[in-house]
Amino acid sequence: LLLRDIAWVPILKQRPRGFPESLHFFGETETERYFYKPTEVKSIGIASLIGSVQPIIDVRSSEPVQCFSGDMNPCVSDVVEHLRTVIVDYKTDEKLQYVLMVKEIYSFLRTVDYVDVVEALQRTEVPSWIWNGDGFSSPEVVLLEKPSIDLSPYICTLPQEMIQFSEWLLTFGMQKRCDDSLLLDVLAMVKKKYDRTKCEDADVKKDLKLSIDILNE
């Protein structure tokens, strides 16, 4: 029992295989400490869920060090904080690795209490966290079904690789299909854009066509 309260466990200092190079990894940037208490570390098996925010050890759940460890399962707040880092650090050239990681994060969050997830998202101020195919968007600008009008870049459609999470994501405000209210919201977004800044001619032409298409709809 005494070993539980002593910092004697060396953490992983090199990112595990499959962990994106552009994503912050806790062990690589932690220079003040090399040893941690068994109760402070997490297994490499969940590095994709908390690797940027928690110390990782290169052991699996069946190994002896587990006897001295606390709860090796990740907490919701750590996973959401890690998701925030994923969103900030995302790079297009590592898209595949990020998509796989986001899937694991969503798979975990889908199994825990909904209220805990909402509170964690609010605490960490992560409004845009739904994968849109090449980045992240807030739930209210993501549709499950592709609309008849191309509403990009204001509205995006949930990509095929995330369809398995669609029912879960709908509970956070993602809309199933486009309606008149959403079309009016897009017009408001266009207005806000031009109230705020002067835009390129190509943008003006595209947004004018979009506005006419919406009015015709």
NORHUSUL-V625961 format. One line per field, one symbol per residue. ss: DSSP state (2 for helix, 1 for strand, 0 for the rest). phi: phi as a letter, one per 30 degrees, with the letter a starting at -180 (. if undefined). psi: psi as a letter, one per 20 degrees, with the letter a starting at -180 (. if undefined). A space follows every 50 residues. Layout:
# NORHUSUL-V625961
ss->???
phi->???
psi->???
This chain:
# NORHUSUL-V625961
ss->02222011110000000000000002222000001112220112222222 00000110000002222200000002222222222222200222222222 22222222200002222222222000011110000111222110000000 00000110022222222222000010000222222222222222220000 22222222222222220
phi->.dddccdbcdcdccedejdedddeceddcdcdbccbdedccbdddcedcb edbbdccdbcdddeeddcddddddcedddddddddedddebedceedddd ddddddddddccdedddeddddddhcdcbcdcjakbbdedcccdcdddcd cdcdbbcededcedcedddddcjdcdbdbdddddddedddedddddadcd eddeddddddddedddd
psi->hhihjpnioprpipqrpipphipppghhioihqhqrqhiirqqhhkhihj hiiqpqqmqriiqhhhhirboiqqqghgghhghgggggipphikgghggh ghghgggghhirpghhgghghggjmnhnjppjhlaqrqhijpqgpprhqo jqjhprppqhijhijghghhijipqgrprhghhhhghhggghghhhrprq hggggghggggggggh.
